[in-house]
Amino acid sequence: MGTSNRRSNESKYGPYHIRVVLIIFSLSAMAFGLGVSITAPEQLPNSLVFTAFHFCVAFGAYSYNKMLLGISQKVCGLAVILLILSLLGYPLIKSCYKASGLYGMAVKRTGKMNETKAFEYDLNYFMNVPTKYKNEAGIKEAVHNFNFGLLDGFLLEFLILSYTAGTYVYYVMIKRLREQVCRMQMTVISPRMAKPNPTIHLNEPHLGCIPIRPTLITLSILGILGAVISCYNPLYNQFILTIIIFATHCLMLFGAVNYNEFALKLSQHIFLLILVTGIVVTCVLPVTLSCYIASGLGDTHDIMSYTYTAEEFAGGTKDVKIRFKNALIAGLATEFFLICGSALNFIQFVMIRRLKEYVITKNQNKDDSPLVF
């Protein structure tokens, strides 16, 4: 009877039981790690660490071991953080390296031209080059390097992002199973839980030590003032963006001042859309800008004025290295500002969500039920 209740109360992630999915996936990963250690002995340390981690997950899920699940959760969370850091740095560096021409020069020195030739024909379809520049070796070489670096950067971002998403799902499943194990142990130890104290009052939500409602009101006023100041910009696209920012912050201000559930819910959805858009832009814009600078396409006044050969356009190893450094600095700076903007939007999204939950609970519980944030 106890076993059936134990299994029926297991948390789920989608249509499948978390415990079963974790055990199957961990056993498969262990088999893969052992296979790698046999076929590639030079990867033995990495494969042993990989196998040991998935053994902890499998044994913890099978035996409902809270300690092993907790260790696995922390290791998986650390892996997600490292993957996010590599997503921000590695594709950008490698795309700059290839777009600047340093990779092509290294290939020529080693005499291995197969990889470059394999991409040469396909990459011409990724960017439309004007016909009058088709015969100019300089612009053609620059476009080739730009496409080569851009495609490689996007491919790396896709692979790392997919692996990061899979690792995060794995982390969430471990976390939910561990929480379920903790709840089951608490139920066994203390079957009669203390009743909530009706005299505890519902307090205003905080984000750490920051009060959420005054902070949202302040950010809304600053956003409205910034949108009004930006209206002096004559650009049409900038004006449309300003109107959207102005309306969003007015809606957030109205919801925070009046405890309006509908306005807060709508603001939450808008900021979620802005946050997703910001993440997509962070993945695309820095790599594109870096490849554009590293390839030399940014120097249009030089490229359009003369007809270069590929060697003359490269300008020697020194100019190529300078373009690589400038592109890398520009890409990292762009990533930094985009990440700061996305972090601010994420904080506002979390604050709006918590204030909305506070308003919903306050409206549903007339007797001031406690709410933990």
Long-range contacts (C-beta under 8 A, 24 or more apart in sequence): 6-184, 9-180, 9-183, 9-184, 10-177, 10-180, 11-176, 11-177, 11-179, 11-180, 13-169, 13-172, 13-173, 13-176, 18-61, 18-173, 18-176, 18-177, 18-180, 19-61, 19-62, 19-177, 21-173, 22-57, 22-58, 22-61, 22-170, 22-173, 22-174, 22-177, 23-58, 23-61, 23-62, 25-54, 25-170, 26-54, 26-55, 26-57, 26-58, 26-61, 27-54, 27-58, 29-54, 30-54, 30-55, 30-58, 57-174, 60-174, 61-174, 61-177, 64-181, 64-184, 65-181, 66-178, 66-181, 66-182, 66-185, 69-174, 69-177, 69-178, 69-181, 70-178, 72-174, 73-171, 73-174, 73-175, 73-178, 76-167, 76-170, 76-171, 76-174, 77-171, 79-167, 79-171, 80-164, 80-167, 80-168, 80-171, 83-160, 83-163, 83-164, 83-167, 84-164, 86-160, 87-157, 87-160, 87-161, 87-164, 87-283, 88-335, 88-339, 90-156, 90-160, 91-152, 91-153, 91-154, 91-156, 91-157, 91-160, 91-287, 92-153, 92-286, 92-287, 92-290, 92-328, 92-331, 92-332, 92-335, 93-328, 94-149, 94-152, 94-153, 94-156, 95-149, 95-150, 95-152, 95-153, 95-156, 95-287, 95-290, 95-291, 95-294, 96-149, 96-290, 96-291, 96-294, 96-324, 96-327, 96-328, 96-331, 97-149, 97-324, 98-145, 98-148, 98-149, 98-152, 99-145, 99-146, 99-148, 99-149, 99-150, 99-290, 99-291, 99-292, 99-294, 99-295, 99-327, 100-145, 100-149, 100-294, 100-295, 100-320, 100-321, 100-323, 100-324, 100-327, 101-141, 101-145, 101-294, 101-295, 101-314, 101-320, 101-323, 102-320, 102-321, 102-324, 103-148, 104-145, 105-314, 105-317, 105-320, 116-148, 119-148, 119-151, 120-144, 123-147, 123-148, 123-151, 126-150, 126-151, 133-304, 135-307, 136-303, 136-307, 136-308, 137-307, 137-308, 137-309, 137-310, 137-313, 138-296, 138-303, 138-306, 138-307, 138-308, 138-309, 138-310, 138-312, 138-313, 139-297, 139-303, 139-304, 141-308, 141-310, 141-313, 141-314, 142-295, 142-296, 142-297, 142-303, 142-313, 143-295, 143-297, 145-291, 145-294, 145-295, 145-296, 146-291, 146-292, 146-294, 146-295, 146-297, 149-290, 149-291, 149-294, 149-295, 150-287, 150-288, 150-291, 153-287, 153-290, 153-291, 154-284, 154-287, 157-283, 157-287, 161-283, 196-369, 196-370, 197-370, 198-367, 198-368, 198-369, 200-368, 200-370, 201-368, 201-370, 202-358, 202-361, 202-362, 202-365, 202-368, 202-369, 202-370, 202-371, 203-371, 204-358, 205-354, 205-355, 205-357, 205-358, 205-371, 205-373, 206-373, 207-347, 207-350, 207-351, 207-354, 212-351, 212-354, 212-355, 212-358, 213-256, 213-355, 215-351, 216-252, 216-253, 216-256, 216-348, 216-351, 216-352, 216-355, 217-253, 217-256, 217-257, 219-249, 219-252, 219-348, 220-249, 220-250, 220-252, 220-253, 220-256, 221-249, 221-253, 223-248, 223-249, 223-252, 224-249, 224-250, 224-253, 248-274, 252-348, 252-352, 255-352, 255-355, 255-356, 256-355, 259-359, 259-362, 260-359, 261-356, 261-359, 261-360, 261-363, 264-352, 264-355, 264-356, 264-359, 265-356, 267-352, 268-349, 268-352, 268-353, 268-356, 271-345, 271-348, 271-349, 271-352, 272-349, 274-345, 275-342, 275-345, 275-346, 275-349, 278-338, 278-341, 278-342, 278-345, 279-342, 281-338, 282-335, 282-338, 282-339, 282-342, 285-334, 285-338, 286-331, 286-332, 286-334, 286-335, 286-338, 287-331, 289-327, 289-330, 289-331, 289-334, 290-327, 290-328, 290-330, 290-331, 291-327, 292-327, 293-323, 293-326, 293-327, 293-330, 294-323, 294-324, 294-326, 294-327, 294-328, 295-323, 296-323
